[in-house]
Amino acid sequence: MKIAIDIFGGDYAPENCLKGIEMALPHLHHFTKLVLIGDQNIAKQYFKKSAYYHYLEFVHTTEEIKMGEHPAKAYMKKTNSTIHIGFRLLKEKKIDAFLSAGNSGAMLVGSMLTLKPISGITRPCIGTVLPKPNGKLNFLLDVGTNVDCRPDILYQFGILGNIFVKEMLNIEKPRIGLLNIGEESEKGNLVVQATYKIMKDSPDFHFVGNVEGRHLFSDKADVIVTDGFTGNVILKMAEVFYSLILKRKISDDYFNHFNYELYGGTPVLGVNGNVIIGHGISSPLAFYKMIFQAKNMIKHNLLEKIKKALNND
C-alpha cells in the first residue's frame, strides 16, 4: 500500500505536512509506504534520523501550484508540479492514494482530467462530515464541486454517499436524506421535487425523505444529499461557527467535534482513484488524519465497491 503526499500543499507547507507524517509513521504497518512528493532534500533532511525512515519513499520536484494560481491553467502548464505528478502516479497505479492540502481547484482538475470519472458517474463530488450530538456523524455531499445539479446527478450522490458511509463510517444500512426547505414531498424547487420522486423508491439505498436545515446535525439521516452551492454554504457556516466558539472561549465536548482537524480532508468521490483534498490551513494533526483516512479508503476497497455499485465490474 502506497499513499502519496504533496509536501508542498497547504499554507504552512512543508512544515505542517512533515510533522503530520512524523506523527503517523510509528502507527504504520510494514506493508505501508508513504511517498513524499516535493523537494527530497528537505524531506530527507527532516527524516534522516527517524527510526521509521524505511517507510518513506521520495519523488523529487521543486515545482508547485500556488494557492492563488488559476487551477486549470496551472495544472496543464506545470506538468512537473507536485499535484500533477501525484495524479500521474495514481493513474499509472504506482500509488494507491494521493492527498494534498494545496490548490483545491487544481486537485479537482487533476481528478477530472487525469483520473477521469468512473464509468457511469456523470459528475464526481466531494463530501464532508457533520457531527451529531450523539457522537455519530452525518455525511454531506456535494460541498462545492457541482453548484448546479440535475435530479439524476443528485441521485448518484445518494449512491456515492451510501457506499462511503457504509464502508468508512461502518453503518450497515445508511439512511439517505434529501436536503429541502420542508419535509413534505411537494416542497422545494423543481429539481428537488423531481429528485424526491426518483429517490423515494430507490433500490440503491435506503431513502428516508426530505431533511431540513434543522436536521443537519440531527440523527434523522446518515447521508444528506444537496447541490454543491448549498453544501459549500453549509460547510463554510460550520467552519465559522467553530471559529466563533473558539474566539468566545467556549469549551464544549460537542462543539469541539466541529474541529476540521479531527476528520482529515475531503474525499473526492466518483473518480478513478483515491483522492483526498485537505484544508489549506491543515495542521500536523489534520495531515495525520488524512493519511489514515486514505489508508482506510484503500483497506475497504472503496473505489472498487463504487464501481461495482454502478455495475462497472
C-alpha positions in Angstrom: 0.0 0.0 0.0 1.4 3.4 -1.1 0.0 6.7 0.0 1.4 9.8 -1.7 1.5 13.2 0.0 2.1 16.6 -1.6 4.6 18.1 0.9 4.2 21.5 -0.8 0.5 21.5 -0.2 -1.0 23.9 2.3 -0.5 27.4 3.7 2.1 26.1 6.2 4.0 23.7 3.9 6.2 21.8 4.2 6.4 22.1 8.0 2.9 21.0 9.0 2.9 18.2 6.4 6.2 16.8 7.5 5.2 17.0 11.2 1.9 15.2 10.4 3.9 12.4 8.5 6.2 12.2 11.5 3.2 11.7 13.8 1.8 8.9 11.5 5.0 6.9 11.0 5.0 5.0 14.3 1.5 3.8 13.7 2.0 2.4 10.2 2.5 -1.3 9.4 5.4 -2.7 7.4 3.3 -3.0 4.2 2.5 0.7 4.1 4.7 3.2 2.4 4.4 7.0 2.4 5.5 8.6 -0.9 6.6 12.2 -0.3 6.3 14.4 -3.4 8.3 17.6 -3.3 11.8 18.7 -2.5 13.5 15.5 -1.4 16.5 17.4 0.0 14.2 19.0 2.6 12.2 15.8 3.3 15.3 13.5 3.6 17.0 16.0 5.9 13.9 16.2 8.1 13.6 12.4 8.5 17.3 11.4 8.3 17.4 10.3 12.0 13.9 8.8 12.0 13.7 5.1 13.1 10.9 4.8 10.5 12.8 6.1 7.5 12.2 2.7 5.7 8.5 3.6 5.5 9.3 6.5 3.2 9.8 7.0 -0.5 10.7 10.2 -2.2 9.7 11.7 -5.6 11.7 14.9 -6.2 10.4 18.1 -7.7 10.6 21.7 -6.7 7.7 22.9 -8.8 4.4 23.6 -7.2 1.0 25.1 -8.0 0.5 28.1 -5.7 -2.8 28.7 -3.9 -3.6 31.8 -6.0 -3.0 30.3 -9.4 -5.7 29.5 -11.9 -6.4 25.8 -11.2 -6.8 24.5 -14.8 -4.1 26.7 -16.4 -1.6 25.9 -13.7 -2.3 22.2 -13.8 -1.9 22.0 -17.6 1.2 24.1 -17.6 3.1 22.8 -14.6 3.4 19.2 -15.5 6.2 18.7 -13.0 4.3 20.1 -10.1 3.6 18.1 -7.0 -0.1 17.9 -7.8 0.4 16.9 -11.4 2.9 14.2 -10.5 0.6 12.9 -7.8 -2.2 12.3 -10.2 0.1 10.9 -12.8 1.4 8.3 -10.3 -2.1 7.5 -9.3 -3.3 7.0 -12.8 -0.3 4.7 -13.5 -1.2 2.7 -10.3 2.2 3.4 -8.8 0.5 4.6 -5.7 -2.9 3.7 -4.1 -4.0 7.2 -2.9 -3.0 10.8 -3.2 -3.6 13.6 -0.8 -2.8 17.3 -0.8 -3.8 20.5 1.1 -2.7 22.6 -1.9 -4.7 24.3 -4.5 -8.1 22.6 -4.2 -9.2 23.7 -7.7 -6.1 22.1 -9.2 -6.8 18.9 -7.2 -10.3 18.8 -8.7 -8.9 19.5 -12.2 -6.5 16.6 -11.8 -9.2 14.3 -10.6 -11.3 15.1 -13.6 -8.7 15.3 -16.4 -6.1 12.8 -15.3 -8.1 10.2 -13.4 -11.5 10.9 -15.1 -14.9 10.0 -13.7 -15.8 6.3 -13.1 -17.8 5.0 -16.0 -21.5 5.7 -15.1 -20.8 8.7 -13.0 -22.0 12.0 -14.6 -20.4 14.3 -12.0 -17.9 13.4 -9.2 -18.4 15.2 -6.0 -16.8 16.0 -2.6 -18.3 15.4 0.8 -17.7 16.3 4.4 -18.8 15.0 7.8 -21.1 16.9 10.3 -21.0 15.9 13.9 -24.2 14.7 15.7 -24.8 15.3 19.4 -24.9 11.5 19.9 -21.3 11.2 18.8 -22.0 9.9 15.4 -21.6 11.7 12.0 -23.6 12.8 9.1 -22.1 12.8 5.7 -23.0 15.8 3.5 -22.4 15.9 -0.3 -21.8 17.7 -2.6 -19.9 20.6 -0.8 -18.6 22.5 -3.7 -17.9 20.7 -6.9 -21.2 21.0 -8.7 -23.1 24.2 -8.0 -25.9 23.2 -10.3 -27.3 19.7 -10.3 -29.9 17.7 -12.2 -32.1 15.2 -10.4 -30.1 12.2 -11.8 -26.8 13.8 -10.5 -28.3 14.2 -7.0 -29.4 10.6 -7.2 -25.9 9.5 -7.9 -24.7 11.5 -4.9 -27.0 9.3 -2.9 -25.3 6.2 -4.2 -21.8 7.6 -3.6 -22.7 8.7 -0.1 -24.4 5.4 0.7 -21.2 3.4 -0.1 -18.9 5.9 1.6 -20.8 5.8 4.9 -21.3 2.1 4.8 -17.6 1.4 4.3 -15.9 4.3 6.1 -18.3 5.0 9.0 -19.4 1.4 9.5 -23.1 2.0 9.2 -24.7 -1.2 7.8 -27.8 0.4 6.3 -27.2 4.2 5.9 -30.3 6.5 5.8 -30.2 8.8 2.8 -31.9 12.2 3.2 -32.5 14.9 0.6 -31.9 18.5 1.8 -35.0 20.6 1.3 -37.0 23.5 2.8 -39.6 21.2 4.2 -40.2 17.6 4.9 -43.2 17.2 2.7 -42.7 15.6 -0.8 -44.1 18.6 -2.6 -41.8 21.1 -1.0 -38.7 22.7 -2.6 -37.8 23.8 -6.1 -38.4 21.8 -9.3 -35.1 20.0 -9.1 -35.5 18.8 -5.6 -39.1 17.8 -6.2 -38.0 15.7 -9.2 -35.1 14.2 -7.2 -37.5 13.2 -4.4 -39.6 11.2 -6.9 -36.7 9.2 -8.2 -35.2 8.6 -4.8 -38.4 7.5 -3.0 -38.4 4.0 -4.5 -34.7 3.6 -4.9 -33.3 0.1 -4.9 -29.8 1.5 -4.5 -30.1 3.0 -1.0 -32.5 3.5 2.0 -34.2 6.8 1.3 -35.8 8.5 4.4 -37.2 11.5 2.6 -36.6 15.2 2.9 -34.5 16.7 5.7 -34.4 20.4 6.6 -31.6 22.6 7.7 -32.6 21.9 11.3 -31.8 18.3 10.7 -28.2 18.8 9.5 -26.7 17.9 12.9 -29.5 15.5 14.0 -29.9 11.8 13.7 -32.6 11.8 11.1 -30.3 10.6 8.4 -26.7 9.4 7.9 -26.2 10.9 4.4 -27.6 14.3 3.4 -27.7 15.0 -0.4 -27.6 18.5 -1.8 -26.1 20.5 -4.7 -22.5 21.9 -4.3 -23.7 25.5 -3.9 -25.8 24.8 -0.9 -23.4 22.3 0.5 -20.5 24.7 0.3 -22.5 27.4 2.2 -23.2 24.9 4.9 -19.6 23.8 5.1 -18.3 27.4 5.4 -21.0 28.2 8.0 -19.9 25.2 10.1 -16.3 26.3 9.9 -17.0 29.9 11.0 -19.3 28.6 13.7 -16.5 26.6 15.3 -14.2 29.7 14.9 -16.7 31.8 16.8 -16.9 29.2 19.6 -13.1 29.3 20.0 -13.0 33.1 19.9 -15.6 33.3 22.7 -13.6 30.8 24.7 -16.4 28.4 25.0 -15.4 24.8 25.8 -17.9 22.1 25.0 -17.4 18.5 24.1 -19.9 18.5 21.3 -18.8 21.7 19.6 -15.2 20.6 19.8 -16.2 18.0 17.2 -16.6 20.7 14.7 -12.8 21.0 14.5 -11.8 20.0 10.9 -8.5 18.6 12.2 -10.3 15.6 13.6 -11.5 14.3 10.2 -8.6 14.8 7.9 -9.7 16.0 4.5 -12.5 15.9 1.9 -12.7 12.7 -0.3 -13.3 13.1 -4.0 -15.9 10.5 -4.9 -16.7 9.2 -8.3 -13.2 9.3 -9.9 -10.8 6.5 -10.8 -8.6 6.9 -7.8 -8.4 7.5 -4.1 -8.1 11.3 -3.6 -8.3 13.5 -0.5 -8.2 17.3 -0.5 -7.1 18.9 2.7 -7.9 22.3 4.1 -5.4 24.9 3.1 -4.6 25.6 6.8 -4.2 21.9 7.6 -2.3 21.3 10.9 0.0 18.4 11.5 -2.9 16.6 13.1 -5.0 17.1 10.0 -2.3 15.6 7.8 -2.0 12.7 10.2 -5.8 12.1 10.0 -5.7 12.4 6.2 -3.0 9.6 5.9 -5.2 7.2 7.9 -8.3 8.3 6.0 -6.5 7.4 2.8 -5.4 4.1 4.4 -9.0 3.2 5.3 -10.2 4.0 1.8 -7.7 1.6 0.4 -8.3 -1.0 3.0 -12.0 -1.0 2.4 -11.5 -1.1 -1.3 -13.9 1.9 -1.6 -13.1 2.6 -5.3 -14.0 -0.9 -6.5 -17.1 -1.0 -4.4 -18.3 2.2 -6.0 -17.6 0.7 -9.5 -19.5 -2.4 -8.5 -22.5 -0.4 -7.3 -22.6 1.2 -10.8 -22.3 -2.2 -12.5 -18.8 -1.5 -13.7 -17.0 -4.6 -12.6 
